Amino acid sequence: MRWDAPSLLDVPPDARPRIERSALVRVHGALTCYEVRARTALERTPEGWGLSPYRGCAQACRYCSVRRGHRYLGLDVGGDFDSRIVVRTDIVRRLRAELASRWDGEHVTVGVGGDCYQGAEDIYRLMPGLVTVLREAGAPFTVHTKSRLILRDADLLAATPGAGVVVSVAFVDDRIRRSVEPGAHSAQKRLELVAELNGRGVACGVAMAPILPLLTDSPDQLAATVRRVADAGAVSLVPHVLRLPAGAREWYLAWLGEHHPALVPRYGELYAKGADAEAGYVRRVTDQVLQLAARYGMGRVRPEQPLPLALPRRAQLTLL
């Protein structure tokens, strides 16, 4: 595997992005939003169905595994992914039609192309409509987010049978968070979010994702994170070690080389076979987390919360 990655820009810097041929472009402060009509709402994933009102994410997590999709829009996987957001403005209408025509009853994961409660949602307010349509269809679904904006819709989610939320809290070291998740809330705020959602009747679990090799995987760090997740009252905890598919790999390793250059050779060894870290390492870290979860009275999914709250492996979905 090459670690001297090619340029993150796949088009000349003065070229007009392909997405602009079919989108209405609006600028909202630091965000450029491309308003488009969705070709489809529901996308097949290995775990069921995926649903994404937005592509790209202003939370700017360096490791985000869906960055690659921006290349097909004529955008880069780095700063463009963080600041140029595709907004599927008619997705509520499309979802209603597809739930009636092609949905087969399987679980729907909301937010696989970018956080569905990122800043753009405060402008476009697509999620209340999507939740309402899912509820009307009786579709079980899980929303994945790092954002406290979801509290705006907490009453709607609490009144929706089959709804669940997973909040990502991979580590509690805020120094690392400020560097690798610069647009996301602190771990403390996310843990408070978990507690508040559960307190308001919204089943909320935690994805400990991604655990960063050599940065957040020490026994003390893992124990501190699991303990605080348990204290927050999460109904489930599922650990995931960092994946580095194309797109995420280049952007994350550029950050690693700048901030932790001594770790780059070891990453080359861990990820020598592709996007997943060496199997023995993944198994060892995952087992540690699950043992800690058991110690603090948690499991993958608690009996009183049967929803499939595990974080799905990201699949490449239709872009628009």
MARPABA-277229 format. One record per residue (C-alpha): residue number from 0; x, y, z. Coordinates in pm, 1 decimal, padded with zeros to 6 digits. Example, Ala and Ser with C-alpha at 12.3 -4.5 7.8 and 13.67 -1.06 7.14 Angstrom:
2
<rec num="0" east="01230.0" north="-00450.0" up="00780.0"/>
<rec num="1" east="01367.0" north="-00106.0" up="00714.0"/>
! end
This chain:
320
<rec num="0" east="00000.0" north="00000.0" up="00000.0"/>
<rec num="1" east="00127.5" north="00347.6" up="-00089.4"/>
<rec num="2" east="00155.4" north="00595.2" up="00193.9"/>
<rec num="3" east="00297.2" north="00876.4" up="-00022.8"/>
<rec num="4" east="-00060.5" north="00935.5" up="-00136.2"/>
<rec num="5" east="-00143.7" north="01123.4" up="-00456.0"/>
<rec num="6" east="-00286.0" north="01471.9" up="-00446.6"/>
<rec num="7" east="-00617.6" north="01500.2" up="-00270.7"/>
<rec num="8" east="-00745.1" north="01716.9" up="-00554.5"/>
<rec num="9" east="-00849.9" north="01510.8" up="-00853.3"/>
<rec num="10" east="-00942.0" north="01806.4" up="-01072.0"/>
<rec num="11" east="-00754.1" north="02126.3" up="-01153.1"/>
<rec num="12" east="-00819.7" north="02387.2" up="-00882.5"/>
<rec num="13" east="-00981.1" north="02626.4" up="-01134.1"/>
<rec num="14" east="-01210.2" north="02362.7" up="-01287.5"/>
<rec num="15" east="-01584.7" north="02389.5" up="-01235.2"/>
<rec num="16" east="-01703.7" north="02097.5" up="-01017.8"/>
<rec num="17" east="-01929.7" north="01851.3" up="-01199.5"/>
<rec num="18" east="-02190.2" north="01884.0" up="-00925.9"/>
<rec num="19" east="-02251.9" north="02245.1" up="-01030.6"/>
<rec num="20" east="-02398.6" north="02128.6" up="-01362.9"/>
<rec num="21" east="-02705.1" north="01990.0" up="-01187.8"/>
<rec num="22" east="-02720.2" north="02177.6" up="-00857.6"/>
<rec num="23" east="-02846.7" north="02509.2" up="-00730.5"/>
<rec num="24" east="-02553.2" north="02656.1" up="-00538.5"/>
<rec num="25" east="-02614.6" north="02853.4" up="-00220.2"/>
<rec num="26" east="-02352.5" north="02986.5" up="00018.3"/>
<rec num="27" east="-02429.4" north="02993.0" up="00389.2"/>
<rec num="28" east="-02133.4" north="03147.1" up="00566.2"/>
<rec num="29" east="-01844.2" north="02900.8" up="00546.6"/>
<rec num="30" east="-02064.8" north="02634.3" up="00384.1"/>
<rec num="31" east="-02131.6" north="02598.1" up="00013.6"/>
<rec num="32" east="-02446.6" north="02392.0" up="-00036.0"/>
<rec num="33" east="-02533.6" north="02216.6" up="-00360.3"/>
<rec num="34" east="-02910.5" north="02170.6" up="-00371.1"/>
<rec num="35" east="-03003.2" north="01871.3" up="-00586.6"/>
<rec num="36" east="-03293.2" north="01639.4" up="-00655.3"/>
<rec num="37" east="-03226.5" north="01290.1" up="-00524.4"/>
<rec num="38" east="-03209.9" north="01007.9" up="-00777.5"/>
<rec num="39" east="-03308.1" north="00773.9" up="-00498.2"/>
<rec num="40" east="-03360.3" north="00797.0" up="-00123.6"/>
<rec num="41" east="-03299.7" north="00442.4" up="-00000.6"/>
<rec num="42" east="-02968.3" north="00275.4" up="-00078.7"/>
<rec num="43" east="-02881.6" north="-00089.4" up="-00025.4"/>
<rec num="44" east="-02609.8" north="-00161.8" up="00231.5"/>
<rec num="45" east="-02483.9" north="-00493.6" up="00373.7"/>
<rec num="46" east="-02689.0" north="-00424.1" up="00687.7"/>
<rec num="47" east="-03015.7" north="-00322.7" up="00520.5"/>
<rec num="48" east="-03095.6" north="00023.2" up="00386.8"/>
<rec num="49" east="-02913.0" north="00355.1" up="00408.8"/>
<rec num="50" east="-03061.1" north="00703.6" up="00396.5"/>
<rec num="51" east="-02861.2" north="01026.9" up="00362.0"/>
<rec num="52" east="-03010.6" north="01374.8" up="00330.4"/>
<rec num="53" east="-02658.9" north="01522.7" up="00301.9"/>
<rec num="54" east="-02331.1" north="01426.1" up="00133.3"/>
<rec num="55" east="-02021.8" north="01571.6" up="00292.9"/>
<rec num="56" east="-01994.4" north="01684.7" up="00653.1"/>
<rec num="57" east="-01885.9" north="02009.0" up="00817.0"/>
<rec num="58" east="-01772.9" north="01822.0" up="01128.0"/>
<rec num="59" east="-01454.5" north="01764.9" up="00927.5"/>
<rec num="60" east="-01348.6" north="01437.7" up="01090.8"/>
<rec num="61" east="-01017.8" north="01347.5" up="00927.4"/>
<rec num="62" east="-01096.9" north="00976.1" up="00922.8"/>
<rec num="63" east="-01447.8" north="00987.7" up="00771.0"/>
<rec num="64" east="-01479.3" north="00678.2" up="00553.5"/>
<rec num="65" east="-01722.3" north="00825.6" up="00297.6"/>
<rec num="66" east="-01496.3" north="01106.7" up="00177.8"/>
<rec num="67" east="-01426.2" north="00926.7" up="-00148.7"/>
<rec num="68" east="-01773.8" north="01001.3" up="-00282.2"/>
<rec num="69" east="-01688.3" north="01368.6" up="-00328.0"/>
<rec num="70" east="-01443.0" north="01274.7" up="-00603.9"/>
<rec num="71" east="-01730.2" north="01166.4" up="-00827.1"/>
<rec num="72" east="-01880.9" north="01511.9" up="-00791.5"/>
<rec num="73" east="-01565.4" north="01687.8" up="-00910.1"/>
<rec num="74" east="-01475.6" north="01784.8" up="-00553.1"/>
<rec num="75" east="-01181.6" north="01682.6" up="-00337.1"/>
<rec num="76" east="-01190.2" north="01448.6" up="-00039.6"/>
<rec num="77" east="-01032.1" north="01700.2" up="00196.6"/>
<rec num="78" east="-01149.0" north="02055.3" up="00249.5"/>
<rec num="79" east="-01429.3" north="02025.9" up="-00005.8"/>
<rec num="80" east="-01584.1" north="01735.2" up="00181.7"/>
<rec num="81" east="-01579.3" north="01948.9" up="00495.9"/>
<rec num="82" east="-01722.0" north="02265.8" up="00344.3"/>
<rec num="83" east="-01914.2" north="02176.0" up="00024.6"/>
<rec num="84" east="-02228.5" north="01989.3" up="00120.9"/>
<rec num="85" east="-02471.8" north="01820.3" up="-00116.7"/>
<rec num="86" east="-02829.5" north="01874.8" up="00001.7"/>
<rec num="87" east="-03094.2" north="01638.5" up="-00137.7"/>
<rec num="88" east="-03381.6" north="01881.7" up="-00105.5"/>
<rec num="89" east="-03660.0" north="01649.5" up="-00226.3"/>
<rec num="90" east="-03554.7" north="01347.2" up="-00024.3"/>
<rec num="91" east="-03866.8" north="01342.9" up="00192.7"/>
<rec num="92" east="-04087.5" north="01303.3" up="-00114.0"/>
<rec num="93" east="-03856.3" north="01040.0" up="-00260.9"/>
<rec num="94" east="-03845.2" north="00844.9" up="00064.2"/>
<rec num="95" east="-04223.4" north="00833.4" up="00092.2"/>
<rec num="96" east="-04252.6" north="00692.2" up="-00259.6"/>
<rec num="97" east="-03976.4" north="00434.2" up="-00210.7"/>
<rec num="98" east="-04106.5" north="00311.1" up="00123.5"/>
<rec num="99" east="-04429.1" north="00232.4" up="-00058.5"/>
<rec num="100" east="-04271.3" north="00079.0" up="-00369.3"/>
<rec num="101" east="-03940.6" north="-00090.3" up="-00285.9"/>
<rec num="102" east="-03878.4" north="-00107.5" up="00088.4"/>
<rec num="103" east="-03883.4" north="-00467.3" up="00213.9"/>
<rec num="104" east="-03919.0" north="-00411.9" up="00587.9"/>
<rec num="105" east="-03548.3" north="-00412.5" up="00670.4"/>
<rec num="106" east="-03380.1" north="-00167.9" up="00903.8"/>
<rec num="107" east="-03288.5" north="00181.7" up="00778.3"/>
<rec num="108" east="-02968.2" north="00357.3" up="00887.4"/>
<rec num="109" east="-02993.5" north="00735.3" up="00864.4"/>
<rec num="110" east="-02681.9" north="00944.7" up="00807.5"/>
<rec num="111" east="-02441.9" north="00722.1" up="00613.2"/>
<rec num="112" east="-02320.7" north="00996.3" up="00377.4"/>
<rec num="113" east="-02256.9" north="01265.0" up="00637.5"/>
<rec num="114" east="-02397.7" north="01358.8" up="00976.8"/>
<rec num="115" east="-02770.1" north="01419.7" up="00925.0"/>
<rec num="116" east="-02771.6" north="01676.1" up="01208.2"/>
<rec num="117" east="-02469.9" north="01875.7" up="01094.8"/>
<rec num="118" east="-02499.6" north="02252.8" up="01053.7"/>
<rec num="119" east="-02675.4" north="02230.6" up="00717.0"/>
<rec num="120" east="-02970.5" north="02062.4" up="00888.8"/>
<rec num="121" east="-03027.3" north="02378.6" up="01091.4"/>
<rec num="122" east="-03085.8" north="02552.7" up="00757.0"/>
<rec num="123" east="-03275.1" north="02289.3" up="00555.2"/>
<rec num="124" east="-03464.1" north="02100.7" up="00831.2"/>
<rec num="125" east="-03499.7" north="01776.7" up="00636.0"/>
<rec num="126" east="-03489.9" north="01537.4" up="00930.6"/>
<rec num="127" east="-03834.6" north="01604.9" up="01083.1"/>
<rec num="128" east="-03993.5" north="01515.5" up="00749.7"/>
<rec num="129" east="-03782.1" north="01201.9" up="00712.1"/>
<rec num="130" east="-03860.6" north="01082.8" up="01065.1"/>
<rec num="131" east="-04231.2" north="01145.2" up="01008.8"/>
<rec num="132" east="-04232.7" north="00946.7" up="00683.5"/>
<rec num="133" east="-04040.1" north="00658.9" up="00841.8"/>
<rec num="134" east="-04284.7" north="00655.2" up="01132.2"/>
<rec num="135" east="-04586.8" north="00653.9" up="00900.8"/>
<rec num="136" east="-04440.5" north="00353.8" up="00716.2"/>
<rec num="137" east="-04358.4" north="00168.2" up="01037.4"/>
<rec num="138" east="-03994.0" north="00143.4" up="00933.1"/>
<rec num="139" east="-03740.4" north="00065.4" up="01208.3"/>
<rec num="140" east="-03445.9" north="00305.1" up="01183.8"/>
<rec num="141" east="-03137.0" north="00429.3" up="01363.4"/>
<rec num="142" east="-02998.7" north="00780.6" up="01335.0"/>
<rec num="143" east="-02619.9" north="00819.2" up="01357.6"/>
<rec num="144" east="-02490.7" north="01155.9" up="01473.4"/>
<rec num="145" east="-02238.6" north="01350.6" up="01678.7"/>
<rec num="146" east="-02455.2" north="01661.7" up="01693.9"/>
<rec num="147" east="-02667.8" north="01802.8" up="01973.5"/>
<rec num="148" east="-02900.3" north="01947.9" up="01709.6"/>
<rec num="149" east="-03084.2" north="01616.0" up="01725.9"/>
<rec num="150" east="-03238.4" north="01736.1" up="02053.0"/>
<rec num="151" east="-03459.2" north="01962.8" up="01843.4"/>
<rec num="152" east="-03637.9" north="01646.6" up="01723.4"/>
<rec num="153" east="-03618.6" north="01447.1" up="02046.4"/>
<rec num="154" east="-03994.7" north="01455.0" up="02111.4"/>
<rec num="155" east="-04066.0" north="01338.5" up="01756.1"/>
<rec num="156" east="-03815.0" north="01054.6" up="01786.7"/>
<rec num="157" east="-03948.8" north="00953.2" up="02129.0"/>
<rec num="158" east="-04298.4" north="00926.2" up="01980.8"/>
<rec num="159" east="-04178.0" north="00706.8" up="01693.4"/>
<rec num="160" east="-04183.2" north="00328.9" up="01752.5"/>
<rec num="161" east="-03875.1" north="00158.9" up="01612.7"/>
<rec num="162" east="-03655.7" north="00471.1" up="01629.8"/>
<rec num="163" east="-03311.1" north="00462.0" up="01784.9"/>
<rec num="164" east="-03004.9" north="00685.4" up="01795.2"/>
<rec num="165" east="-02634.7" north="00605.8" up="01798.4"/>
<rec num="166" east="-02390.9" north="00877.3" up="01903.4"/>
<rec num="167" east="-02024.9" north="00833.4" up="01814.6"/>
<rec num="168" east="-01788.9" north="00869.5" up="02111.8"/>
<rec num="169" east="-01462.3" north="00701.9" up="02019.1"/>
<rec num="170" east="-01238.7" north="00857.4" up="02284.7"/>
<rec num="171" east="-01250.4" north="01118.9" up="02559.8"/>
<rec num="172" east="-00916.6" north="01293.7" up="02499.6"/>
<rec num="173" east="-01028.0" north="01640.8" up="02393.6"/>
<rec num="174" east="-00682.0" north="01737.5" up="02273.0"/>
<rec num="175" east="-00700.2" north="01466.3" up="02006.9"/>
<rec num="176" east="-01063.0" north="01551.7" up="01932.0"/>
<rec num="177" east="-00981.0" north="01916.1" up="01857.2"/>
<rec num="178" east="-00723.3" north="01801.4" up="01604.5"/>
<rec num="179" east="-00892.8" north="01506.6" up="01433.2"/>
<rec num="180" east="-01262.6" north="01601.6" up="01478.3"/>
<rec num="181" east="-01238.8" north="01981.3" up="01464.4"/>
<rec num="182" east="-01602.9" north="02047.5" up="01378.7"/>
<rec num="183" east="-01759.1" north="01802.4" up="01623.9"/>
<rec num="184" east="-01883.1" north="01854.4" up="01977.6"/>
<rec num="185" east="-01654.2" north="01746.8" up="02260.2"/>
<rec num="186" east="-01688.1" north="01397.0" up="02401.4"/>
<rec num="187" east="-01838.5" north="01545.6" up="02717.5"/>
<rec num="188" east="-02113.5" north="01720.0" up="02522.2"/>
<rec num="189" east="-02185.3" north="01402.3" up="02327.8"/>
<rec num="190" east="-02206.2" north="01198.3" up="02647.4"/>
<rec num="191" east="-02445.3" north="01454.9" up="02789.4"/>
<rec num="192" east="-02644.5" north="01414.8" up="02467.6"/>
<rec num="193" east="-02665.3" north="01038.0" up="02519.1"/>
<rec num="194" east="-02794.5" north="01087.8" up="02873.0"/>
<rec num="195" east="-03047.6" north="01351.7" up="02768.5"/>
<rec num="196" east="-03186.5" north="01148.6" up="02477.9"/>
<rec num="197" east="-03236.0" north="00841.8" up="02693.9"/>
<rec num="198" east="-03390.0" north="01061.5" up="02961.7"/>
<rec num="199" east="-03639.0" north="01192.5" up="02706.6"/>
<rec num="200" east="-03740.0" north="00845.8" up="02594.7"/>
<rec num="201" east="-03518.1" north="00809.7" up="02287.2"/>
<rec num="202" east="-03318.1" north="00485.4" up="02293.0"/>
<rec num="203" east="-02957.2" north="00597.7" up="02248.2"/>
<rec num="204" east="-02645.7" north="00385.4" up="02222.0"/>
<rec num="205" east="-02282.5" north="00467.8" up="02152.7"/>
<rec num="206" east="-02053.7" north="00370.0" up="01869.7"/>
<rec num="207" east="-01697.8" north="00373.6" up="01999.7"/>
<rec num="208" east="-01581.9" north="00457.3" up="01651.2"/>
<rec num="209" east="-01322.1" north="00489.8" up="01536.7"/>
<rec num="210" east="-01061.3" north="00376.6" up="01784.5"/>
<rec num="211" east="-00738.2" north="00527.9" up="01650.5"/>
<rec num="212" east="-00438.4" north="00291.0" up="01656.2"/>
<rec num="213" east="-00149.3" north="00413.5" up="01871.9"/>
<rec num="214" east="-00343.6" north="00728.1" up="01966.1"/>
<rec num="215" east="-00657.4" north="00626.7" up="02156.0"/>
<rec num="216" east="-00611.6" north="00251.8" up="02203.8"/>
<rec num="217" east="-00411.1" north="00228.1" up="02527.3"/>
<rec num="218" east="-00575.3" north="00030.8" up="02811.8"/>
<rec num="219" east="-00617.9" north="00347.5" up="03017.9"/>
<rec num="220" east="-00777.9" north="00538.7" up="02730.0"/>
<rec num="221" east="-01015.6" north="00256.2" up="02644.5"/>
<rec num="222" east="-01115.1" north="00212.7" up="03008.6"/>
<rec num="223" east="-01176.8" north="00585.2" up="03055.2"/>
<rec num="224" east="-01399.7" north="00598.8" up="02748.8"/>
<rec num="225" east="-01603.9" north="00288.6" up="02832.1"/>
<rec num="226" east="-01650.8" north="00402.2" up="03192.5"/>
<rec num="227" east="-01785.1" north="00739.9" up="03085.6"/>
<rec num="228" east="-02011.7" north="00583.7" up="02822.3"/>
<rec num="229" east="-02156.1" north="00354.8" up="03089.3"/>
<rec num="230" east="-02200.3" north="00647.2" up="03328.3"/>
<rec num="231" east="-02393.9" north="00832.1" up="03056.6"/>
<rec num="232" east="-02648.8" north="00550.0" up="03047.8"/>
<rec num="233" east="-02597.7" north="00436.4" up="02687.8"/>
<rec num="234" east="-02821.4" north="00140.7" up="02601.4"/>
<rec num="235" east="-02548.9" north="-00018.4" up="02389.1"/>
<rec num="236" east="-02181.0" north="00009.3" up="02305.0"/>
<rec num="237" east="-02021.1" north="-00117.7" up="01985.3"/>
<rec num="238" east="-01646.4" north="-00068.0" up="01923.0"/>
<rec num="239" east="-01493.6" north="-00016.8" up="01579.3"/>
<rec num="240" east="-01126.7" north="00023.6" up="01495.0"/>
<rec num="241" east="-01034.4" north="00288.8" up="01237.9"/>
<rec num="242" east="-01083.0" north="00191.9" up="00871.9"/>
<rec num="243" east="-00889.1" north="00366.0" up="00597.4"/>
<rec num="244" east="-01059.9" north="00318.7" up="00260.6"/>
<rec num="245" east="-00946.3" north="00530.7" up="-00032.0"/>
<rec num="246" east="-01024.5" north="00895.4" up="00026.1"/>
<rec num="247" east="-01018.0" north="00870.7" up="00403.0"/>
<rec num="248" east="-00673.1" north="00711.6" up="00384.9"/>
<rec num="249" east="-00508.0" north="01003.5" up="00205.6"/>
<rec num="250" east="-00666.9" north="01272.4" up="00420.9"/>
<rec num="251" east="-00609.9" north="01097.6" up="00753.5"/>
<rec num="252" east="-00250.1" north="01003.3" up="00676.2"/>
<rec num="253" east="-00172.2" north="01359.0" up="00569.6"/>
<rec num="254" east="-00289.5" north="01466.3" up="00915.0"/>
<rec num="255" east="-00094.0" north="01184.8" up="01082.8"/>
<rec num="256" east="00224.4" north="01277.1" up="00898.6"/>
<rec num="257" east="00189.8" north="01637.5" up="01010.4"/>
<rec num="258" east="00100.9" north="01576.8" up="01375.4"/>
<rec num="259" east="00243.0" north="01230.7" up="01452.2"/>
<rec num="260" east="00504.9" north="01150.8" up="01186.7"/>
<rec num="261" east="00671.6" north="00880.1" up="01397.6"/>
<rec num="262" east="00351.7" north="00671.3" up="01374.8"/>
<rec num="263" east="00333.4" north="00659.8" up="00994.4"/>
<rec num="264" east="00556.4" north="00349.6" up="00952.6"/>
<rec num="265" east="00352.2" north="00151.5" up="01204.6"/>
<rec num="266" east="00030.6" north="00248.4" up="01025.2"/>
<rec num="267" east="00189.2" north="00117.8" up="00706.5"/>
<rec num="268" east="00228.9" north="-00216.8" up="00877.2"/>
<rec num="269" east="-00116.7" north="-00221.7" up="01036.5"/>
<rec num="270" east="-00294.0" north="-00129.0" up="00711.1"/>
<rec num="271" east="-00065.0" north="-00312.4" up="00470.4"/>
<rec num="272" east="-00348.5" north="-00525.4" up="00330.2"/>
<rec num="273" east="-00606.3" north="-00255.8" up="00267.4"/>
<rec num="274" east="-00869.6" north="-00049.2" up="00442.8"/>
<rec num="275" east="-00889.6" north="-00264.7" up="00756.6"/>
<rec num="276" east="-00623.0" north="-00285.1" up="01022.5"/>
<rec num="277" east="-00444.0" north="-00615.8" up="01079.3"/>
<rec num="278" east="-00700.5" north="-00869.5" up="01200.4"/>
<rec num="279" east="-00516.8" north="-00967.3" up="01517.9"/>
<rec num="280" east="-00492.9" north="-00604.8" up="01626.5"/>
<rec num="281" east="-00863.1" north="-00542.1" up="01558.6"/>
<rec num="282" east="-00961.8" north="-00852.7" up="01750.6"/>
<rec num="283" east="-00741.2" north="-00763.4" up="02047.4"/>
<rec num="284" east="-00870.1" north="-00406.5" up="02079.5"/>
<rec num="285" east="-01232.8" north="-00506.7" up="02024.8"/>
<rec num="286" east="-01207.5" north="-00778.6" up="02290.2"/>
<rec num="287" east="-01061.0" north="-00527.8" up="02535.8"/>
<rec num="288" east="-01352.2" north="-00292.1" up="02484.7"/>
<rec num="289" east="-01612.9" north="-00566.0" up="02517.2"/>
<rec num="290" east="-01451.2" north="-00690.6" up="02838.1"/>
<rec num="291" east="-01456.6" north="-00337.1" up="02976.8"/>
<rec num="292" east="-01819.6" north="-00299.7" up="02870.8"/>
<rec num="293" east="-01909.9" north="-00618.2" up="03057.1"/>
<rec num="294" east="-01723.5" north="-00490.8" up="03363.3"/>
<rec num="295" east="-01934.2" north="-00175.6" up="03361.1"/>
<rec num="296" east="-02260.0" north="-00362.5" up="03303.0"/>
<rec num="297" east="-02291.8" north="-00304.2" up="02929.8"/>
<rec num="298" east="-02314.1" north="-00530.3" up="02630.3"/>
<rec num="299" east="-02339.2" north="-00499.9" up="02252.9"/>
<rec num="300" east="-02715.8" north="-00453.1" up="02281.8"/>
<rec num="301" east="-02898.0" north="-00467.3" up="02611.9"/>
<rec num="302" east="-03202.5" north="-00695.8" up="02631.8"/>
<rec num="303" east="-03440.2" north="-00406.2" up="02696.2"/>
<rec num="304" east="-03329.2" north="-00236.9" up="02371.6"/>
<rec num="305" east="-03357.0" north="-00478.2" up="02078.4"/>
<rec num="306" east="-03298.6" north="-00220.7" up="01804.5"/>
<rec num="307" east="-02997.0" north="-00288.3" up="01581.4"/>
<rec num="308" east="-02784.3" north="-00005.1" up="01717.9"/>
<rec num="309" east="-02451.3" north="-00124.2" up="01583.7"/>
<rec num="310" east="-02267.1" north="00118.3" up="01357.6"/>
<rec num="311" east="-02276.8" north="-00023.5" up="01003.4"/>
<rec num="312" east="-01973.3" north="-00055.4" up="00785.8"/>
<rec num="313" east="-01991.6" north="00225.6" up="00535.4"/>
<rec num="314" east="-02083.6" north="00129.1" up="00182.2"/>
<rec num="315" east="-02044.6" north="00347.3" up="-00126.7"/>
<rec num="316" east="-02391.1" north="00472.8" up="-00208.4"/>
<rec num="317" east="-02546.9" north="00646.7" up="-00504.5"/>
<rec num="318" east="-02417.3" north="01000.5" up="-00493.4"/>
<rec num="319" east="-02733.7" north="01194.8" up="-00558.6"/>
! end
